Structure formats: structure tokens, C-alpha cells
């Protein structure tokens, strides 16, 4: 898998993504606090999202904060989320910055009213970067949809660490993000509450 450098939020953030990933904002509108990249040769996507930091009273630990944000991004209450693991993460270019990763899968309820999802499930590799001074949390999310006919069901058993090729590729993408993610301009996180 070849990677390319990607500049985010006007150059304030940077990381590397697979060379086949394209900026979704060139084909549809993306909220200002997000950057979304989609694999032109598949269904995997990466979302980088800047959010207000979750207070300790709502989420006392980094793991709790990661799960708090995950609950905000999981599609609906009718989907089932399964947790497969989580741990503190190391950002190579920001070694002092706290980060946490979760590995989950979302299983859609195809019988829910108005549901049009085609995937069997989506593996999600979520990394939360915590910027206390800036009162900011950054989500780095690798979503790996598994559509019928696009993967071998016999190769997947998350409970026993059998990830299958699509999710293994997702893990490689997340690892490259952890190695290359950097903040080039902290002015991106100007907070109205901060005294200047």
C-alpha cells in the first residue's frame, strides 16, 4: 500500500493516507469541522473531525471520552456496536499528546424503517487525540464497510483476532496515521473562552 502526504484544515494538520484516497469535499459538501477521504478503489473512508473536548465529569478517562465521541457518530439506536479492544496510543510526531484507540464494529439493523444500508457491518478504528490546553478533541476515524461479496466471511472472527484483509488494511492505515499525524498550526484551535 502506497501512502501520500495529506494537508488538512488549510495546512494546520497533516498526515499520510493511502495514495488511492480522495478528498470527498471535491464531490459533496463536508462540515467545516471535518475532513473526509474515501478510497477510490473501495469503500474504506477516513474522517478527521475537530470537536470540543469532553469534560472530565462526562468522561473521566481517555477511554470514556473515546466511547463518548463514538456514541455521537454511531448511526442510529437500531444499530449494534460491538467493542473488540482499546488502548492508549502513541503519536510518533506528538509523543506528549494523550491519545486512545478503539476497535469496534457496527452491525446494522436492516429491518429498521427507512434503512437502506447495504453493508453487513462496518469495522471502525477510532483514535482520539486529546488537546487539553486547546479544549479540543480530534477524532481520527478509519471506517471499513464490509459489503456482501466484497470479503470472505470465513476470514473474519474479531473475537479471535481474525480481522480479514479489509480490516487488516484498515489497521495499516490507522498505524500510518499514528506515525504521521502532526499539528502544524495550533491557531486552528482558537477557543472563544481563552483569554488572549
N, C-alpha and C positions, 0 to 999 in steps of 0.2 A: 504494500500500500504506500503510494507516494503522498507526501504532505506538502502544503504550501502555506506561507505566512498569510495571516488574515488580520487586517486592521479593523477595529470595531469602534463604534461611537465616535467617529471623526478622528480616529487615531489615539484616543485616550486609553484604549485597551488593545492588547494584541495576543494572538495565539496561533497555533498551526492546526489546520484541518486537512482532511484528505483532498487531493487535487481535484477530485470529481464533484466536490460540494460547491453549490452555487448560492448566492445571496437571494433569498426569497423576496426581498423588498423590490427587486427588479421586475417581479411579475404580480405581486399583490401588496397591499398595504400592511405594514407591520407596526405595532405600537412603538412610540418613541423610546420606551424603556427596555425594548427587546431588540436583539439581532437574531435572525433565523437563517440557518443554512440547511439545504436539502441536497441529498445525494442525487445527482443527475442520472445515476445508473441504478438506483434502487429506491428504498423508502425510508432509510435512516435519515434522521434530522438532528441538528444541534441547535439548541436555543440558549442564548446568553441573555439573562434578564437581571436588571438592576432594581432592587427592591428596598423598601425601608427595613432597617434592622429590626428583627423581632426582639422585644424586650424580655429580660430575664424572668419577669413574672409570668409571661405567657409560655416561655420555653427556657427553662433554667440551664440546659446543656446545649452544645452544638448539635448533638443528635436530635434533641427535641426540636430545635429550630429548623433543622433539615426536614423533619417529618411535618412540622407546621406548614412550611412552604409547599411540601409535596401535596398536602391536603388541598391547598389552593389550586394546584394545577391538574389534579386528577379530574377527569372529565365530569362525571356525574356520580350521584349517590348510588346509582344502579350498577356501577362497575365495581369489581372486586379488586382490591390491591393486596398483593402478597409481598412480604418482606423477605429477602434472601440474604441480606447481610449489610453491615455498615461498619465504618471505621474512620478514625482520624486520617486525614490525607495530608500529603506533603506537596507543596507547590515549589518546584525547583527554583523559580525566579523570585519567589516571595516566601522564603523559608520561615520567617517570623509570623506570617499571617495564618491564623487558625482556619482550617478547612475540614470538612467532613464529607464522606461519600456514602451513598445508599445505593443498593441494588434492589430494585423492585420489579414486579410485573403487574400490569393492569389487564384484567380479563373482562371483556365487555359483555354486557347482557344484551344479546341480540334480540331478545323478545321485548325489550323496553319500548314504549311508544315513541315513534318518530326516530328510532335508531337506524342508522344507515351504515354502520361500521362494517368493513369488510375483513378486518384483521381478526385472527384467532386471539392474539394477545400482543401486548407491546412490552418489551423489556426496557426498563428505564434505568440509566446510570446517572444519578444525580450527584453533583458536587456543590456544596455550599461554601462560599468564601465569605468570611466574617470580617468586616471592617468596622471596628468599634468606634474609632475616632470620627469616622465619616458617617456614623449611624446608618450604615448600609450593609445589606447582604447581597451578594452576587450569586445567582444560580447559573451553573454550567450543566446543561441537561443534554444527554445523548439518548434519544428515543429510537428504539429498534422495533418497528412493527413487524409482526410475523403473519403474513397473509397465506391462506391456503395455497398449496402448490409451490410456494417460494422457499420452503425449508423442509428438512427431513425430521418429522416428529420423533423418530427413534433416536436422534442425536441429542435430544433435549430432556434433561431431568435436573432442573435447577437445585432441587433438594440434595442431589448427589453430585453437584458441581459439574454436571454435563451441560455446557452452555449452547452448543451448536455453533455453526460457522457465523451466522449473522450476529449473535450476541458476542462471540469472541472478537469479531471485528469491532463491535461497539466498545468493548473493553480496551482494545488497542487505541481507538480514538480518544477515549477518556484518559488513558495513560499519556498520550501525546499532549493533550490539553493540560494535564497536571505538570508536565515537563516544560511547557512553553508559555503558559498563561502569564501575562505581566500587565501591570498598570503603569502606563507611561505618563499620564496626567491626572493627578488627584483632584484637579479643579472640576472634573466631571461630577464629583460628589458634593458640590457646594450645597450645604444644608441651611435652610432658612433660619433654623434655631440657633446656629452658631454665631457667636459674637465675633465681629471682624476686626 
